[in-house]
Amino acid sequence: MTGIAAIGTYLPRARLERSSIAEAVGWLAPGLARSASGQRTLAFWDEDSTTMAVAAARDCLSGSAGRDAGDRIASLAFATTTPAFAERQNASVVHGALRLPPDCIAQDVTGTPRGALVTLHMALEAASAALVVAADRPVSRAGSADEMQLADGGAAVLTGAGPGLLAYLGGASLTSPFADRYRRTGSDFATVWEERWVREEGILKLVPDAIARALGRAGVGAGDIDLFVFPGTIRGIGSAVAKKAGLGNARIADTLAARCGDTGTGHALLMLAAAMEEIEPGERILLAQFGQGATALVFEATEAIAERRPAVSAQLDAGIPERHYLKLPVFCGLLPWEKGLRGRGGVNEALSVAHRYNDALLGFVGGRCRETGAVQFPPSRISANPQAPLADTQDPYPLADRLGRIASVTADGLAFSHQPPACYGLVDFDGGGRLMMEFTDPDAQAMRIGDAVRFVFRIKDVDEQNAYLRYFWKAVPASAASRAATDEADRRSA
């Protein structure tokens, strides 16, 4: 038997009010006012599909099931329709940030928002320890329905032998060249076809077929499904599919449209994680998604689900309202803006240096002296301790999963920043070590000396001249939940 052992999600904290979109561009498209309620997630300037994939995967692996499986994960798949690099394996960056073993196979999955479910289907059928990660940061035309409906975020699932949280009963995937939306290589924006055509000729024909096949392979009747999870921006499409497929007894999962929008490739998994906060053991779940075909997967909730609930509602509640519409095109790179003298220099990234210090830069791994216990970053052959400058005594010491406390704070109005002022300061790590770090997220200015912080994987620099992104770790406020989780992990390791 195989199943989903763990699930994690990530939603950017900035939440753009849809009413602000309508106020800014409603004169172009008066019809926007009809869909101007609620919020959509807005990735911060230093977030992209790769950083959100890392955040979702870390959330997935933060529980006991994820920590225990870390060294046994056989494959990593990163599904996205908005990859940061067209030619560089984005999954390898995620792999490095997660510090997965070198024999873990990594692959990118692109081209369809159904990519995560297709990959999940294959992993479940293979009964392998696989990590499936999905994230998107869509770019949309001003005044379009996509700008209102689509959003930024990610999700991840860990599969493996044993039923886990959700035991896999069976599934089916159908492939079709049906094009409801497409984006040519080199184009910024997707083209979307007529809604009624997509609904009647695409979704309502392909998805019920996939559902019938999946139920047949699972040996489950349509009337035995308790919850139906199906993402889609067409109003009422989940209920329409459920009716066509005969799922008369199934609840329809919340699409989360009002609170975060549709996050693309990972949205089916995000909806599933949100629903798992209330699913009871023994309930049967049908998870489906459309996109150049259809995939349907059948699960049964195990007793373990009552003990390990996802925390999507907490992420939804942690949002910070944002009413500055122009942050959307500026953060997405659609609106040229004056960066000043300090923002014009190139990064001049050296790929050989990035490779040589891969563990430190992507994995945030420092060094801990075996003789003195002193911790330092970056690691080096010589200990930075002036009382004991020993050579070759440092062991790898991962810092990404630890907490820290702010020792100094600077809000620099002269330094270049995508959202001034530039916020940074000294951070003391729990367990030793100190580092000057950037603070990020919309509430960076509110961080104070003594505050507890956790660490997130983000974009460090954008080299526009060479079209290159450099990633590193930054500090954000630590929630009470993350502090408790770290204390528990320390107790277990002790």
Protein Blocks (a to p, Z undefined) as FASTA:
>chain_A
ZZdfbdcddddfbdcdfklmmmmmmmmmmmlmmmmgcjdddddfkbcfklmmmmmmmmmm
mpmmlmmmmmmpmbdcdddfbdfblbdcfklmmmmmnopafklccdddehiaklmmmmmm
mmmmnopacdddddddddddehiaklmmpccddddddddedjkjmccfbdcddddfbdfb
dcdehiabdcdddfklmmmmmmmmmmmmmmmmmmmmnopafklpfbdcdddfbghklmmm
mmmnopakbccddehlmmnopehjmmmmmmmmmmmmmpcghiacddddeeeiaddddddd
dfklmmmccfklmmmmmpccdfbfklmmmmnopagcdebjmlmpcfkiafklmmmmmmmm
mnopacddfklopacddddfbdfbfklccehkaccddfklpccddfbdcddfkbgcfbdc
ddddddddehiacdddddedjklmmpcehiacddddddfbdcfknopacdddddddddfk
lmmmmmmmmmmmZZ
